[in-house]
Amino acid sequence: MEYEEIITALEEISDKHIAEAEKPPKKRAKTFWKIAVAAVLVIAIGVTAMSAPARIHADVIAEASESRAMEWPNPQTYKDHDVWRVDVDQWNAEREARGEITAQALSGLSAFFREGNGRFLQTEKNENKLWSPVNAYIGLAMTTELTDGETRQQVLDLLGAESVEELRKQVSAVWESTYQDDSNEVSVLANSLWLENGLQYNQEATDALSYHYYASVYQGDLGSTRMNKDIAAWINNNTGNFLEDSTKGIVLSPETVMALYSTLYFQAKWSDEFSESKNTEDVFHAPDGDVRTVYMNKKLEQMDYYWGETFSAVNLWLKNGSRMWFILPDEGKTVNDVLSDGTYMEMVLANQWEDSKYMKVNLSVPKFDVASTTDLSEGLKDMGVTNVFTEGAADFSELTADSPIYLTGANQSVRVQIDEEGVKAAVYFEMKGAGSAAPPEEIIDFVLDRPFLFVIEKENVPLFAGCVNNPEN
Amino acid sequence: MEDRKIVQLLFARAENAISELSARFGKQLHRIAYNILGNKMDAEECTNDTYLALWNAIPPVSPDPLAPYVYRTGRNAALKRLHRDTAKKRDRRYDISLEELNGCLPGGDLEQVIDAMELGRAMDRFLESKSKENRYIFIRRYWYGDSVGEIAKELHMQENAVSVRLNRIRAGLKEYLEKEGYHYGV
């Protein structure tokens, strides 16, 4: 039968039955014991999670601007019906405009994302490699507010923006499209600039960062133990302490006069969770030998199955409207082959992909918790952003006329964890100065038992990308 | 607030009618829209469209009972939007639910809408003969579009048990429809 006919048939379900299904039928008394136990557990979890954010001691020069996106006009908060109607129209229009600017930004960024994936995820070693395209984008974009001349132009060129003004609008639209912070679903971007005590800075530049980039600006004794702790606390506060292992090692040298930090914290549940009872333990073929790992499984799950010249792929939806793609190189191909080919990124960012089929898939995904720290500076130099890293050539005159500044590195630390319930991921970015054919069967086994790639995207914005060579590392 | 009073507020064009509608039905409407559209923002937009549609329809319509009327309006708004945004990427969870149901429905195209309506009425008669819990499972899955996991959570059951139950209900429906004279081909 056609779907339209099924929908028409379902319309004939009687009012009585629809109303009855509004709430679950009452169960016998013994069920209440289960509810009582669950409630106690939830309360216990709530207490653990609600730890207060760590205090930052450094002087605050500028507070980060809050999200400017209009909140969804919830009718329950309105007394005047006409006001609500006006707000509904405004909310719809704002969302549409933001979508258009984001699409424009993404079209300029596709080359950066594709090339970045190729450079930052390729590896000859048995290691997991991760990066956050959107985090690197926003971190780099922030430098255009602090720099001038060719230094600024190189970054604008890489990010596909015509001017600083256009980039501000685009970053703001991407930031607002990605931002979400409610109890269950989190996708929070945060930025900060840290300046050395006594550095004469341009207030306009710090105000622009605060407003257009939602950044906090601090000043203090960079390189001191206290400031190292402050920076770690700021990152931990903005990433739910998920990167604590990496932030323990933050030590700025006393020569540092400026540091930029950008974070993205993401937590979402699968639209359809995995069931722990279906987990299996099996072999994963890592490059330097087999390891045993835990797989999460779905049997005969109906989903879109995708393929390209060198890979096949599926994606799983998350409750906040984002998706996680799993990209498996074909037999005889490696993740590096897929990364060099690059078409998988077109598939991820496209609204529709011709080489796909809606079918039944037996899916096995390793449960993993992987982390990596990468210095992006060499890759960025190869992509044309050289001045900002070169002593004598870097032009940070928009920030300060004091001493000449250049960036000594651009480190990105990322951690991604997936389990039966969903995905948790975080990143911080630090810059401091001083093919095959269509599947033949109706049912396919998609088993991620050898190195694979993943991409997490929200509203077409790639938040995280990674290459898992060994889920047990 | 009682459903009857909400209808009275709508008739009186009272300013708090929408907020009362939202307090009473908002959560469920959002869930239906999300189940069909698979996107939180789209679901929010669709839920507000539903309130506007209800405001425009009542009066003159005076639905009694109100709840199924509200949910039908919400479901139709979501389906309409889904039809409009066919090119948009989305979670296909609702397709999966329809596909699953299709497995136990007669093959071939029904020639007229009226045939589909008659099939729906037969489905409703079949559900009448089932227990409240089985009816709940079936209607939540295929009408409200809930996932098996969500239904299991509501009923404090294992997911697998809900899947097995759905299989049995669908098998029963197929048997019932065959007896009613529907043909399934070879």
Interface residues (C-beta under 8 A of the other chain):
Chain A: M1 E2 Y3 E5 I6 I7 T8 A9 L10 E11 E12 I13 S14 D15 K16 H17 I18 A19 E20 A21 E22 P24 P25 K27 T31 K34 I35 W72 P73 N74 P75 Q76 T77 Y78 K79 D80 H81 W84 R85 V88 W91 N92 R95 E185 S271 D272 E273 S275 S277 Q302 M303 D304 W317 K319 N320 G321 R323 N351 Q352 Y358 N460
Chain B: R13 E15 N16 A17 I18 S19 L21 S22 A23 G26 Q28 G38 N39 K40 M41 E44 E45 N48 Y51 L52 W55 P65 A67 P68 Y69 Y71 R72 L79 A87 K88 K89 D91 R92 R93 D95 I96 L98 E99 L101 N102 L105 P106 G107 G108 D109 L110 V113 D115 A116 M117 L119 G120 R121 M123 D124 L127 E128 K132 E133 R135 Y136 I139 R140 Y142 W143 Y144 S147 V148 G149 E154 L155 H156 Q158 E159 N160
